[in-house]
Amino acid sequence: MQWKKVLTSMKPYKPGRSIEEVTESYGLEKVVKLASNENPYGCASSVSEFLQSSSMPFEIYPDGHATTLRKKLAEKHGVGEESILFGNGSDEIITIICRALLDDKAHTIMPTPSFSQYSHNAKIEGAEITEVPLVDGLHNLNAFLSAITERTAIIWICNPNNPTGNLIPHNELINFLEKVPKNILVVLDEAYFEYVTDPNHVDSIKLLERFPNILVLRTFSKAYGLASFRIGYAVGSSAIITELNKIRNPFNNNSLALAVAGKALEDEGFIEKCRELNHIQRERFKSFAAEKGIHMYDSQTNFVLLEVPIDADEATEFLLQHGYIVRSGNALGTPGHIRITIGTEGQNTGLLKAFDHLLKEKGI
Ligand SMILES: Cc1ncc(COP(=O)(O)O)c(C=O)c1O
């Protein structure tokens, strides 16, 4: 086979371990997954009720235009319906963006460590990649500007960033956007937008008129609690969306996912409640880290990146044995740390107890 050469140096995406697998291999009665930043409160009860009662003509293709959901989201964000692109998760939108703009002559800039799919997809397209190291968990936007060349096609901004959780101060983002040439697409991946509680944060969709070269990514996988349905979307100028739409597969969101996402939008109270509960629990992690004298990045998301006193893989293994699945920083480009999804109050109590146990074993 004439595989793309780059594939020889690549590996398939390795997801976190599943509850079933861990339960079986460790012989545990109860396992809590705090590894993929899903919503520990599930989804809005109206969505669950809808799922139990809804019936659909499963033999019919989905609405490839996502008409109803498109209308609802356009209204929610105050944008035109032609400004939205739907993806099978925002993962698919990242793939579409790379297919549309990158080839072996193009250049792209991204933070590191950050969400793996930017570099994964850029590599497949053969683009030259400049990875700009974070500084204390934050994007080094000046270094991004210095890295721009005539061939730069995409700049990726993960805000708040995964895996550190840090949010770029709004004025810094604006200063940066003012300096980026308008022929470069700036992707603002905001998968964790709904969890941000910083009062100075501004909805970047409101920046679209001022900066028509930005594309904002959002998802139903996190705060909306619908990760299994695979539905994410991009909001941008109609000119950008039109080009990206040429690459999108015809029926990339299934009928149930479209219906469920639309239903979820009717219960913004659920999102507010989750944001509030998550904030309270995030503060708990902050106090724990301060009390124990361990480093924790300043998160505005539903996960925290915590320092560990031993190798991150070993710490992850220790917590697995206690029934908690978390992500080792070794796999995320943050050795010496583990990433923990903020769970419910009860889940966090158990996790912090196990973590404390780990610290005590190490004499901390
Ligand atoms: C920063 C970021 N972007 C995008 C995604 C992909 O989300 P999804 O494809 O579920 O919409 C994730 C998932 O973890 C993420 O952390």
The ligand as an SDF file (V2000), in Angstrom:
LIG
                    3D

 16 16  0  0  0  0  0  0  0  0999 V2000
  -10.0980   21.3660   23.9280 C   0  0  0  0  0  0  0  0  0  0  0  0
  -10.9490   20.3250   23.3020 C   0  0  0  0  0  0  0  0  0  0  0  0
  -11.4040   20.5270   22.0630 N   0  0  0  0  0  0  0  0  0  0  0  0
  -12.1730   19.6250   21.4490 C   0  0  0  0  0  0  0  0  0  0  0  0
  -12.5210   18.4510   22.0780 C   0  0  0  0  0  0  0  0  0  0  0  0
  -13.3520   17.4540   21.3290 C   0  0  0  0  0  0  0  0  0  0  0  0
  -14.6460   17.4480   21.8020 O   0  0  0  0  0  0  0  0  0  0  0  0
  -15.8230   16.7350   21.0330 P   0  0  0  0  0  0  0  0  0  0  0  0
  -15.2570   16.1280   19.7900 O   0  0  0  0  0  0  0  0  0  0  0  0
  -16.3590   15.7270   21.9630 O   0  0  0  0  0  0  0  0  0  0  0  0
  -16.8010   17.8300   20.7100 O   0  0  0  0  0  0  0  0  0  0  0  0
  -12.0730   18.1910   23.3710 C   0  0  0  0  0  0  0  0  0  0  0  0
  -12.4080   16.9370   24.0410 C   0  0  0  0  0  0  0  0  0  0  0  0
  -11.9170   16.5680   25.0610 O   0  0  0  0  0  0  0  0  0  0  0  0
  -11.2600   19.1600   24.0010 C   0  0  0  0  0  0  0  0  0  0  0  0
  -10.7800   18.9770   25.2300 O   0  0  0  0  0  0  0  0  0  0  0  0
  1  2  1  0
  2  3  1  0
  2 15  2  0
  3  4  2  0
  4  5  1  0
  5  6  1  0
  5 12  2  0
  6  7  1  0
  7  8  1  0
  8  9  2  0
  8 10  1  0
  8 11  1  0
 12 13  1  0
 12 15  1  0
 13 14  2  0
 15 16  1  0
M  END
$$$$
